[in-house]
Amino acid sequence: MKIIALLALLALSRAPMTVHFQVLEEGIHSGIAQRVALLATTGDTWHELFRRIHKNRMPLPVPPEVHKEEPGVYLYVGAGVRNTAGYRLQVDRVEMKKGVFTVYATETCPPPGSAALTVLTQPYVVIFLPWDAPDVVPQVEVLLCSCGEETPDTLRAIPWEQWKAAE
């Protein structure tokens, strides 16, 4: 009986764990046109990333904040440029397995044949993930399903500072 219980515990430890996350903002106009996942690991880098997201807005909105006592990281997921309105990006769930976050995101599209405003949009979502190792950048992969496709694109999150330097 003890062996069965041990095997059950071992199986549970290998199963993905659901991670509670907080959606900070969703939008359709971003100052980042690329299809990308970006990590901000400090409050300062979050404010830099926020300013970049909203670089075309005047006045600059106030960044959404989380409770200061909550350790974590900010994840931006951008779908890239779309030619019409009606696109939206949302995070469905987040799991962690073997120290790697897996973020499941879905892009919804305007219904076929619908009247959609012809305007460039850049759908995005920003979430806050719990993370209490401030000296370690977490590994995050985003599985992004676009407009009803069954096979998701895999985006590996890049630290904001690294992406900004390479731009």
N, C-alpha and C positions, 0 to 999 in steps of 0.2 A: 504494500500500500504506500509506503514511503517513497518508493521509486516512482510510482505513478504521480504522486504529488510533486516530486522534484522535476519530472519531465513536464508536467503542466506549467510549473513556474518558469522553466527554461523556455518553453514555447511562448509564454506571455511576454518574456523579456525581449524576444525577437520580433514580436508584433509591433506594428507602428502605434505610437501613442498620439492621441488627439491633443492638439495644442490650442489653447484658447488665445485668440488674437483680438486686437481692437482695430476696426476700420477708422482711420483718421480722416480721410477724405477720398472722394471719387470725383472725377471731372472729365471733361471732354476737350479742354484746351490746355495743353501743356507746352512749356518752353523746351521740352525734350521731345524731338521728333522720332527718335529711334525706337525700335522694338527692343526693350531692354528691362532688366531687373537690376536695381541699384540699392545698396545698403548704406545707411547712415548709422554709424555706431555710437555717436555722441550727440549731445544736444546742439553743439556748434555745427557739426556737419549736417544735422537735420535742418538747421536754419539756412545753411548754404543751399542745400538741395531744394528746400521750400522756395527760396528766392529764385532759383533756376526754373522750377516748375511754373512759377507765376511771373516770369520776367516780362511778359507782355501786358500785365495788369497794373493799372494806376488808379488809386493807390494800392500798394501791396497789402493783401489781406493779412490778418493776424494768423500765425501758424497754430494749428491745433496742437495742444499739449496733452501729455499723459501725466499721471501723478508722478512727482519727482522721486518718490520712494520706490517706484517700480523700475527695476533694471530691465533693459531691453534694447532692441534695435529697431530702426525704421526701415521698411521695405517699400520701395517704389516699383510698381510694375506698369510699364507703358506698352500699349499695343502698336505703336507706330502711327503713321499718318493715314487717315481715311478721307475719302473724297466727298462724303456726305455726312449729314447729321444722322442721329439714330443709333449710333454705336455706343456700347457701354461695356465696361470691364468690371468684373466682380470676383472676389475671392470666395470660394465655396467652402473650403476647409483647409486646415493646416495639420500636418502630421510630422512627428519626429521619429526617426528610426536610426539607431547607431550614431547619434549625434548630428544627423543631417535633417534639416527642415525640408519638407516637401510641401509646397504651396500649390493647391489646385485652384486654378482660375479659369473663368469662362468669359469669352467675349460674345455679347449678343449683338445682332445686326438688325437693321431695319427690316421689317417683313417684306418679302418679295412683292413687287408691284406697288408698294406704298409710296406716297409722295414724300420725298425726303429733300430737305433743303440742301442745295449744292454749296458746301462750305468745307474747308479743310478742318478736320478735327483730329485730336490726338487723345483717345480715351486712356485713362489711367486710374489707378487706385493706389493708395498709400495705407499700409497697415503697420501696427506696432506689434512686435513679437517679443515675448518674454525671453530674456537672456541675461544670466548673471555672471558671465565671465568677461569683464570689460577689457581684458588684455588679449582676448582671442576673438577673431572675426568668425562668426558662425558660417557654416556651409549651408547655403540655401539654394534649392533648385525649384523653379516654377514650371509647372506643367500647365501650359496655356492652350485651351481648346478654343479655336476661332470659329465663330458662326456655325455651330452645329457639327463641325468636323469631329470625327471620332478619335483621330490620332492627334494628341497634343504636341505642340512644340515644347522643347525643353530649353528654358533659359536659366543659366547659372548666374546667380546674383554676383555683381561686381561691387566692391567697396566704392563709394562715391568719390573718394580722393583719387583712387586709381583710374576710374573712368574719366574724371575731370582732367587729370594729367595727360591722358592719352588722346583727348579730344582735339 
